[in-house]
Structure formats: C-alpha cells, structure tokens
Amino acid sequence: MGVLEGIFEFISSGTIFGLPTFVVMLFPLIVGLIVGFLARKFLKIAIIAAVVILIAAYLGFFGLNLTNLKSLAEEFGSIAIQYGT
C-alpha cells in the first residue's frame, strides 16, 4: 500500500510549470483519446473505401493490374514518401 500512497501523494502535491501535476497528466490522456478516436474513424473509412474499390474492380468498372500499379508506385511513390516525412 505504501507504493500507491506515494504515487497519489506525488500526483496531488506540487506543480509542473505552474500547473498542478494532475492537469499535466490529464492533458496527454485527452489528446491521446482524441487522436485514437480520429484514427479509428479514418481507418474505418479507409477500409470501406478499399472494399468498394475491390468490388468495383471485380465487377469490371475499372481494371486493377499489377503493371499499372507498379508504374504508379514508381511515378508517385517518391513524392508520397517525401510528403509523408
């Protein structure tokens, strides 16, 4: 029990940059929850878009072949990596 008392004492006492320790610890939690929520939404949208594209390709609305994908990757891959970094 002594360890928990020490942790709670550290959290409730003192300040960091003039803010209570609890507020400083709460900020990354809130930011992480928001980022995680948005990432989950974007991932769902990306999965749905990939499924729609695969269904459209299967039905013949447009063709997916490896040579076209390879040429697009060679043409735009370096640009995508540059913007990604």
Biopython code that builds the backbone (N, CA, C, O; Angstrom):
import numpy as np
from Bio.PDB.StructureBuilder import StructureBuilder

atoms = [
    (1, "MET", "N", (0.812, -1.189, 0.000)),
    (1, "MET", "CA", (0.000, 0.000, 0.000)),
    (1, "MET", "C", (0.861, 1.260, 0.000)),
    (1, "MET", "O", (0.399, 2.323, -0.416)),
    (2, "GLY", "N", (2.092, 1.154, 0.456)),
    (2, "GLY", "CA", (2.961, 2.307, 0.529)),
    (2, "GLY", "C", (3.286, 2.889, -0.835)),
    (2, "GLY", "O", (3.458, 4.099, -0.975)),
    (3, "VAL", "N", (3.371, 2.020, -1.852)),
    (3, "VAL", "CA", (3.686, 2.489, -3.198)),
    (3, "VAL", "C", (2.537, 3.328, -3.747)),
    (3, "VAL", "O", (2.755, 4.392, -4.326)),
    (4, "LEU", "N", (1.315, 2.844, -3.560)),
    (4, "LEU", "CA", (0.156, 3.592, -4.045)),
    (4, "LEU", "C", (0.025, 4.929, -3.336)),
    (4, "LEU", "O", (-0.311, 5.934, -3.963)),
    (5, "GLU", "N", (0.287, 4.950, -2.038)),
    (5, "GLU", "CA", (0.234, 6.211, -1.294)),
    (5, "GLU", "C", (1.284, 7.184, -1.817)),
    (5, "GLU", "O", (1.027, 8.385, -1.908)),
    (6, "GLY", "N", (2.452, 6.679, -2.155)),
    (6, "GLY", "CA", (3.496, 7.534, -2.712)),
    (6, "GLY", "C", (3.119, 8.107, -4.067)),
    (6, "GLY", "O", (3.397, 9.270, -4.356)),
    (7, "ILE", "N", (2.481, 7.284, -4.903)),
    (7, "ILE", "CA", (2.052, 7.755, -6.222)),
    (7, "ILE", "C", (0.973, 8.819, -6.084)),
    (7, "ILE", "O", (1.038, 9.862, -6.735)),
    (8, "PHE", "N", (-0.030, 8.558, -5.229)),
    (8, "PHE", "CA", (-1.099, 9.535, -5.039)),
    (8, "PHE", "C", (-0.582, 10.822, -4.417)),
    (8, "PHE", "O", (-1.078, 11.905, -4.726)),
    (9, "GLU", "N", (0.405, 10.710, -3.550)),
    (9, "GLU", "CA", (1.000, 11.910, -2.948)),
    (9, "GLU", "C", (1.736, 12.724, -4.009)),
    (9, "GLU", "O", (1.654, 13.952, -4.017)),
    (10, "PHE", "N", (2.459, 12.040, -4.910)),
    (10, "PHE", "CA", (3.171, 12.744, -5.976)),
    (10, "PHE", "C", (2.198, 13.450, -6.904)),
    (10, "PHE", "O", (2.440, 14.582, -7.323)),
    (11, "ILE", "N", (1.088, 12.774, -7.229)),
    (11, "ILE", "CA", (0.113, 13.360, -8.145)),
    (11, "ILE", "C", (-0.565, 14.572, -7.514)),
    (11, "ILE", "O", (-0.793, 15.575, -8.191)),
    (12, "SER", "N", (-0.882, 14.492, -6.246)),
    (12, "SER", "CA", (-1.658, 15.556, -5.612)),
    (12, "SER", "C", (-0.804, 16.693, -5.076)),
    (12, "SER", "O", (-1.343, 17.741, -4.721)),
    (13, "SER", "N", (0.493, 16.521, -5.007)),
    (13, "SER", "CA", (1.333, 17.584, -4.449)),
    (13, "SER", "C", (2.246, 18.149, -5.522)),
    (13, "SER", "O", (2.670, 17.444, -6.438)),
    (14, "GLY", "N", (2.541, 19.434, -5.389)),
    (14, "GLY", "CA", (3.493, 20.064, -6.275)),
    (14, "GLY", "C", (2.883, 20.524, -7.586)),
    (14, "GLY", "O", (1.714, 20.271, -7.878)),
    (15, "THR", "N", (3.712, 21.210, -8.371)),
    (15, "THR", "CA", (3.283, 21.725, -9.665)),
    (15, "THR", "C", (4.385, 21.493, -10.687)),
    (15, "THR", "O", (5.554, 21.331, -10.338)),
    (16, "ILE", "N", (3.996, 21.481, -11.933)),
    (16, "ILE", "CA", (4.936, 21.408, -13.044)),
    (16, "ILE", "C", (4.621, 22.588, -13.955)),
    (16, "ILE", "O", (3.515, 22.678, -14.487)),
    (17, "PHE", "N", (5.557, 23.476, -14.137)),
    (17, "PHE", "CA", (5.379, 24.699, -14.924)),
    (17, "PHE", "C", (4.198, 25.519, -14.413)),
    (17, "PHE", "O", (3.492, 26.154, -15.196)),
    (18, "GLY", "N", (3.988, 25.504, -13.115)),
    (18, "GLY", "CA", (2.912, 26.289, -12.523)),
    (18, "GLY", "C", (1.549, 25.627, -12.573)),
    (18, "GLY", "O", (0.584, 26.179, -12.043)),
    (19, "LEU", "N", (1.441, 24.456, -13.196)),
    (19, "LEU", "CA", (0.178, 23.736, -13.270)),
    (19, "LEU", "C", (0.207, 22.563, -12.302)),
    (19, "LEU", "O", (1.263, 21.971, -12.079)),
    (20, "PRO", "N", (-0.943, 22.221, -11.724)),
    (20, "PRO", "CA", (-0.965, 21.033, -10.863)),
    (20, "PRO", "C", (-0.568, 19.785, -11.643)),
    (20, "PRO", "O", (-0.829, 19.684, -12.842)),
    (21, "THR", "N", (0.056, 18.849, -10.968)),
    (21, "THR", "CA", (0.537, 17.630, -11.611)),
    (21, "THR", "C", (-0.592, 16.862, -12.275)),
    (21, "THR", "O", (-0.398, 16.274, -13.339)),
    (22, "PHE", "N", (-1.772, 16.858, -11.660)),
    (22, "PHE", "CA", (-2.910, 16.145, -12.208)),
    (22, "PHE", "C", (-3.292, 16.693, -13.585)),
    (22, "PHE", "O", (-3.606, 15.918, -14.489)),
    (23, "VAL", "N", (-3.268, 18.015, -13.754)),
    (23, "VAL", "CA", (-3.617, 18.640, -15.034)),
    (23, "VAL", "C", (-2.587, 18.273, -16.096)),
    (23, "VAL", "O", (-2.943, 17.994, -17.241)),
    (24, "VAL", "N", (-1.318, 18.273, -15.718)),
    (24, "VAL", "CA", (-0.256, 17.921, -16.663)),
    (24, "VAL", "C", (-0.394, 16.466, -17.103)),
    (24, "VAL", "O", (-0.103, 16.145, -18.255)),
    (25, "MET", "N", (-0.833, 15.581, -16.208)),
    (25, "MET", "CA", (-1.020, 14.176, -16.557)),
    (25, "MET", "C", (-2.301, 13.953, -17.349)),
    (25, "MET", "O", (-2.383, 13.006, -18.131)),
    (26, "LEU", "N", (-3.295, 14.803, -17.159)),
    (26, "LEU", "CA", (-4.575, 14.652, -17.844)),
    (26, "LEU", "C", (-4.496, 15.093, -19.299)),
    (26, "LEU", "O", (-5.210, 14.547, -20.140)),
    (27, "PHE", "N", (-3.648, 16.065, -19.618)),
    (27, "PHE", "CA", (-3.536, 16.585, -20.977)),
    (27, "PHE", "C", (-3.144, 15.517, -22.000)),
    (27, "PHE", "O", (-3.822, 15.414, -23.023)),
    (28, "PRO", "N", (-2.090, 14.713, -21.791)),
    (28, "PRO", "CA", (-1.766, 13.675, -22.778)),
    (28, "PRO", "C", (-2.860, 12.618, -22.914)),
    (28, "PRO", "O", (-3.052, 12.061, -23.995)),
    (29, "LEU", "N", (-3.574, 12.340, -21.835)),
    (29, "LEU", "CA", (-4.667, 11.378, -21.900)),
    (29, "LEU", "C", (-5.763, 11.873, -22.835)),
    (29, "LEU", "O", (-6.243, 11.116, -23.679)),
    (30, "ILE", "N", (-6.156, 13.116, -22.697)),
    (30, "ILE", "CA", (-7.214, 13.673, -23.538)),
    (30, "ILE", "C", (-6.763, 13.739, -24.991)),
    (30, "ILE", "O", (-7.522, 13.381, -25.892)),
    (31, "VAL", "N", (-5.540, 14.192, -25.226)),
    (31, "VAL", "CA", (-5.021, 14.264, -26.597)),
    (31, "VAL", "C", (-4.955, 12.861, -27.206)),
    (31, "VAL", "O", (-5.297, 12.685, -28.375)),
    (32, "GLY", "N", (-4.528, 11.879, -26.445)),
    (32, "GLY", "CA", (-4.462, 10.508, -26.945)),
    (32, "GLY", "C", (-5.828, 9.946, -27.273)),
    (32, "GLY", "O", (-5.987, 9.241, -28.270)),
    (33, "LEU", "N", (-6.815, 10.248, -26.450)),
    (33, "LEU", "CA", (-8.174, 9.793, -26.736)),
    (33, "LEU", "C", (-8.707, 10.411, -28.019)),
    (33, "LEU", "O", (-9.351, 9.726, -28.814)),
    (34, "ILE", "N", (-8.447, 11.693, -28.231)),
    (34, "ILE", "CA", (-8.919, 12.365, -29.448)),
    (34, "ILE", "C", (-8.218, 11.797, -30.671)),
    (34, "ILE", "O", (-8.870, 11.508, -31.675)),
    (35, "VAL", "N", (-6.903, 11.630, -30.607)),
    (35, "VAL", "CA", (-6.154, 11.084, -31.736)),
    (35, "VAL", "C", (-6.583, 9.651, -32.034)),
    (35, "VAL", "O", (-6.732, 9.277, -33.197)),
    (36, "GLY", "N", (-6.780, 8.856, -30.999)),
    (36, "GLY", "CA", (-7.236, 7.485, -31.194)),
    (36, "GLY", "C", (-8.614, 7.412, -31.812)),
    (36, "GLY", "O", (-8.864, 6.572, -32.676)),
    (37, "PHE", "N", (-9.514, 8.284, -31.380)),
    (37, "PHE", "CA", (-10.863, 8.326, -31.941)),
    (37, "PHE", "C", (-10.818, 8.682, -33.418)),
    (37, "PHE", "O", (-11.479, 8.041, -34.235)),
    (38, "LEU", "N", (-10.034, 9.712, -33.766)),
    (38, "LEU", "CA", (-9.941, 10.129, -35.170)),
    (38, "LEU", "C", (-9.266, 9.054, -36.027)),
    (38, "LEU", "O", (-9.688, 8.806, -37.157)),
    (39, "ALA", "N", (-8.231, 8.423, -35.499)),
    (39, "ALA", "CA", (-7.555, 7.358, -36.248)),
    (39, "ALA", "C", (-8.500, 6.195, -36.505)),
    (39, "ALA", "O", (-8.487, 5.605, -37.585)),
    (40, "ARG", "N", (-9.315, 5.868, -35.520)),
    (40, "ARG", "CA", (-10.280, 4.780, -35.696)),
    (40, "ARG", "C", (-11.299, 5.128, -36.774)),
    (40, "ARG", "O", (-11.643, 4.278, -37.595)),
    (41, "LYS", "N", (-11.789, 6.370, -36.782)),
    (41, "LYS", "CA", (-12.748, 6.792, -37.807)),
    (41, "LYS", "C", (-12.112, 6.746, -39.199)),
    (41, "LYS", "O", (-12.718, 6.241, -40.143)),
    (42, "PHE", "N", (-10.888, 7.274, -39.323)),
    (42, "PHE", "CA", (-10.216, 7.279, -40.622)),
    (42, "PHE", "C", (-9.920, 5.868, -41.098)),
    (42, "PHE", "O", (-10.006, 5.589, -42.294)),
    (43, "LEU", "N", (-9.572, 4.976, -40.182)),
    (43, "LEU", "CA", (-9.300, 3.595, -40.553)),
    (43, "LEU", "C", (-10.564, 2.916, -41.063)),
    (43, "LEU", "O", (-10.515, 2.163, -42.036)),
    (44, "LYS", "N", (-11.687, 3.176, -40.417)),
    (44, "LYS", "CA", (-12.948, 2.619, -40.896)),
    (44, "LYS", "C", (-13.266, 3.111, -42.301)),
    (44, "LYS", "O", (-13.671, 2.327, -43.159)),
    (45, "ILE", "N", (-13.085, 4.400, -42.537)),
    (45, "ILE", "CA", (-13.355, 4.972, -43.859)),
    (45, "ILE", "C", (-12.412, 4.368, -44.891)),
    (45, "ILE", "O", (-12.838, 4.068, -46.006)),
    (46, "ALA", "N", (-11.140, 4.184, -44.542)),
    (46, "ALA", "CA", (-10.177, 3.609, -45.482)),
    (46, "ALA", "C", (-10.526, 2.163, -45.820)),
    (46, "ALA", "O", (-10.405, 1.750, -46.974)),
    (47, "ILE", "N", (-10.956, 1.395, -44.826)),
    (47, "ILE", "CA", (-11.336, 0.004, -45.083)),
    (47, "ILE", "C", (-12.565, -0.056, -45.975)),
    (47, "ILE", "O", (-12.617, -0.866, -46.900)),
    (48, "ILE", "N", (-13.551, 0.788, -45.710)),
    (48, "ILE", "CA", (-14.756, 0.821, -46.545)),
    (48, "ILE", "C", (-14.401, 1.219, -47.970)),
    (48, "ILE", "O", (-14.910, 0.623, -48.919)),
    (49, "ALA", "N", (-13.536, 2.215, -48.138)),
    (49, "ALA", "CA", (-13.130, 2.639, -49.476)),
    (49, "ALA", "C", (-12.394, 1.524, -50.204)),
    (49, "ALA", "O", (-12.607, 1.330, -51.401)),
    (50, "ALA", "N", (-11.533, 0.787, -49.510)),
    (50, "ALA", "CA", (-10.803, -0.311, -50.145)),
    (50, "ALA", "C", (-11.762, -1.409, -50.589)),
    (50, "ALA", "O", (-11.595, -1.982, -51.666)),
    (51, "VAL", "N", (-12.763, -1.705, -49.767)),
    (51, "VAL", "CA", (-13.742, -2.730, -50.137)),
    (51, "VAL", "C", (-14.545, -2.289, -51.355)),
    (51, "VAL", "O", (-14.792, -3.087, -52.259)),
    (52, "VAL", "N", (-14.952, -1.029, -51.383)),
    (52, "VAL", "CA", (-15.709, -0.510, -52.534)),
    (52, "VAL", "C", (-14.862, -0.567, -53.801)),
    (52, "VAL", "O", (-15.367, -0.931, -54.863)),
    (53, "ILE", "N", (-13.598, -0.217, -53.705)),
    (53, "ILE", "CA", (-12.712, -0.261, -54.873)),
    (53, "ILE", "C", (-12.537, -1.693, -55.363)),
    (53, "ILE", "O", (-12.569, -1.947, -56.567)),
    (54, "LEU", "N", (-12.353, -2.627, -54.439)),
    (54, "LEU", "CA", (-12.193, -4.023, -54.846)),
    (54, "LEU", "C", (-13.475, -4.573, -55.485)),
    (54, "LEU", "O", (-13.403, -5.328, -56.455)),
    (55, "ILE", "N", (-14.631, -4.206, -54.956)),
    (55, "ILE", "CA", (-15.887, -4.654, -55.553)),
    (55, "ILE", "C", (-16.058, -4.052, -56.942)),
    (55, "ILE", "O", (-16.478, -4.738, -57.873)),
    (56, "ALA", "N", (-15.732, -2.762, -57.082)),
    (56, "ALA", "CA", (-15.838, -2.118, -58.389)),
    (56, "ALA", "C", (-14.872, -2.752, -59.388)),
    (56, "ALA", "O", (-15.217, -2.910, -60.559)),
    (57, "ALA", "N", (-13.689, -3.110, -58.953)),
    (57, "ALA", "CA", (-12.734, -3.766, -59.847)),
    (57, "ALA", "C", (-13.218, -5.161, -60.214)),
    (57, "ALA", "O", (-13.049, -5.595, -61.353)),
    (58, "TYR", "N", (-13.812, -5.861, -59.271)),
    (58, "TYR", "CA", (-14.325, -7.205, -59.543)),
    (58, "TYR", "C", (-15.472, -7.163, -60.550)),
    (58, "TYR", "O", (-15.576, -8.028, -61.419)),
    (59, "LEU", "N", (-16.326, -6.156, -60.428)),
    (59, "LEU", "CA", (-17.463, -6.033, -61.336)),
    (59, "LEU", "C", (-17.071, -5.464, -62.700)),
    (59, "LEU", "O", (-17.885, -5.460, -63.623)),
    (60, "GLY", "N", (-15.858, -4.993, -62.832)),
    (60, "GLY", "CA", (-15.356, -4.560, -64.126)),
    (60, "GLY", "C", (-15.517, -3.078, -64.415)),
    (60, "GLY", "O", (-15.369, -2.662, -65.564)),
    (61, "PHE", "N", (-15.814, -2.276, -63.412)),
    (61, "PHE", "CA", (-15.934, -0.838, -63.650)),
    (61, "PHE", "C", (-14.580, -0.218, -63.986)),
    (61, "PHE", "O", (-14.507, 0.740, -64.756)),
    (62, "PHE", "N", (-13.543, -0.744, -63.429)),
    (62, "PHE", "CA", (-12.183, -0.369, -63.815)),
    (62, "PHE", "C", (-11.276, -1.543, -63.507)),
    (62, "PHE", "O", (-11.600, -2.413, -62.698)),
    (63, "GLY", "N", (-10.135, -1.544, -64.172)),
    (63, "GLY", "CA", (-9.243, -2.693, -64.045)),
    (63, "GLY", "C", (-8.075, -2.411, -63.113)),
    (63, "GLY", "O", (-7.481, -1.333, -63.135)),
    (64, "LEU", "N", (-7.769, -3.390, -62.309)),
    (64, "LEU", "CA", (-6.580, -3.327, -61.463)),
    (64, "LEU", "C", (-5.616, -4.389, -61.967)),
    (64, "LEU", "O", (-5.902, -5.584, -61.891)),
    (65, "ASN", "N", (-4.484, -3.952, -62.477)),
    (65, "ASN", "CA", (-3.455, -4.914, -62.832)),
    (65, "ASN", "C", (-2.127, -4.448, -62.238)),
    (65, "ASN", "O", (-1.939, -3.265, -61.953)),
    (66, "LEU", "N", (-1.242, -5.367, -62.065)),
    (66, "LEU", "CA", (-0.006, -5.076, -61.348)),
    (66, "LEU", "C", (0.921, -4.148, -62.111)),
    (66, "LEU", "O", (1.675, -3.395, -61.495)),
    (67, "THR", "N", (0.885, -4.181, -63.420)),
    (67, "THR", "CA", (1.791, -3.305, -64.178)),
    (67, "THR", "C", (1.400, -1.842, -64.005)),
    (67, "THR", "O", (2.264, -0.980, -63.843)),
    (68, "ASN", "N", (0.099, -1.561, -64.039)),
    (68, "ASN", "CA", (-0.330, -0.170, -63.827)),
    (68, "ASN", "C", (-0.031, 0.283, -62.407)),
    (68, "ASN", "O", (0.419, 1.408, -62.192)),
    (69, "LEU", "N", (-0.282, -0.596, -61.429)),
    (69, "LEU", "CA", (0.009, -0.240, -60.050)),
    (69, "LEU", "C", (1.500, -0.026, -59.824)),
    (69, "LEU", "O", (1.901, 0.861, -59.071)),
    (70, "LYS", "N", (2.326, -0.852, -60.488)),
    (70, "LYS", "CA", (3.775, -0.706, -60.350)),
    (70, "LYS", "C", (4.242, 0.609, -60.954)),
    (70, "LYS", "O", (5.080, 1.297, -60.371)),
    (71, "SER", "N", (3.709, 0.961, -62.112)),
    (71, "SER", "CA", (4.111, 2.219, -62.744)),
    (71, "SER", "C", (3.660, 3.422, -61.916)),
    (71, "SER", "O", (4.391, 4.406, -61.806)),
    (72, "LEU", "N", (2.465, 3.349, -61.335)),
    (72, "LEU", "CA", (2.012, 4.438, -60.468)),
    (72, "LEU", "C", (2.875, 4.544, -59.215)),
    (72, "LEU", "O", (3.194, 5.647, -58.771)),
    (73, "ALA", "N", (3.254, 3.398, -58.645)),
    (73, "ALA", "CA", (4.111, 3.412, -57.459)),
    (73, "ALA", "C", (5.483, 3.997, -57.779)),
    (73, "ALA", "O", (6.041, 4.745, -56.976)),
    (74, "GLU", "N", (6.027, 3.662, -58.946)),
    (74, "GLU", "CA", (7.329, 4.213, -59.330)),
    (74, "GLU", "C", (7.240, 5.712, -59.598)),
    (74, "GLU", "O", (8.169, 6.463, -59.299)),
    (75, "GLU", "N", (6.111, 6.141, -60.165)),
    (75, "GLU", "CA", (5.955, 7.550, -60.512)),
    (75, "GLU", "C", (5.682, 8.412, -59.283)),
    (75, "GLU", "O", (6.298, 9.465, -59.119)),
    (76, "PHE", "N", (4.777, 7.985, -58.431)),
    (76, "PHE", "CA", (4.336, 8.817, -57.319)),
    (76, "PHE", "C", (4.839, 8.349, -55.954)),
    (76, "PHE", "O", (4.582, 9.012, -54.950)),
    (77, "GLY", "N", (5.540, 7.236, -55.896)),
    (77, "GLY", "CA", (6.000, 6.717, -54.616)),
    (77, "GLY", "C", (6.969, 7.631, -53.901)),
    (77, "GLY", "O", (6.852, 7.860, -52.698)),
    (78, "SER", "N", (7.932, 8.153, -54.652)),
    (78, "SER", "CA", (8.925, 9.033, -54.013)),
    (78, "SER", "C", (8.284, 10.335, -53.529)),
    (78, "SER", "O", (8.683, 10.882, -52.502)),
    (79, "ILE", "N", (7.303, 10.821, -54.263)),
    (79, "ILE", "CA", (6.598, 12.037, -53.843)),
    (79, "ILE", "C", (5.807, 11.767, -52.567)),
    (79, "ILE", "O", (5.797, 12.591, -51.652)),
    (80, "ALA", "N", (5.145, 10.610, -52.508)),
    (80, "ALA", "CA", (4.374, 10.254, -51.316)),
    (80, "ALA", "C", (5.271, 10.104, -50.106)),
    (80, "ALA", "O", (4.907, 10.532, -49.011)),
    (81, "ILE", "N", (6.440, 9.502, -50.283)),
    (81, "ILE", "CA", (7.387, 9.346, -49.176)),
    (81, "ILE", "C", (7.910, 10.693, -48.731)),
    (81, "ILE", "O", (8.086, 10.931, -47.536)),
    (82, "GLN", "N", (8.161, 11.584, -49.690)),
    (82, "GLN", "CA", (8.655, 12.924, -49.359)),
    (82, "GLN", "C", (7.621, 13.688, -48.539)),
    (82, "GLN", "O", (7.973, 14.317, -47.541)),
    (83, "TYR", "N", (6.362, 13.645, -48.940)),
    (83, "TYR", "CA", (5.324, 14.346, -48.178)),
    (83, "TYR", "C", (5.045, 13.639, -46.855)),
    (83, "TYR", "O", (4.672, 14.290, -45.879)),
    (84, "GLY", "N", (5.218, 12.337, -46.806)),
    (84, "GLY", "CA", (4.986, 11.601, -45.569)),
    (84, "GLY", "C", (6.001, 11.924, -44.494)),
    (84, "GLY", "O", (5.685, 11.918, -43.305)),
    (85, "THR", "N", (7.233, 12.209, -44.921)),
    (85, "THR", "CA", (8.264, 12.527, -43.935)),
    (85, "THR", "C", (8.265, 13.999, -43.654)),
    (85, "THR", "O", (9.064, 14.473, -42.846)),
]
sb = StructureBuilder()
sb.init_structure("model")
sb.init_model(0)
sb.init_chain("A")
sb.init_seg("    ")
for serial, (resi, resn, name, xyz) in enumerate(atoms, 1):
    if name == "N":
        sb.init_residue(resn, " ", resi, " ")
    sb.init_atom(name, np.array(xyz, "f"), 0.0, 1.0, " ", f" {name:<3s}", serial, name[0])
structure = sb.get_structure()
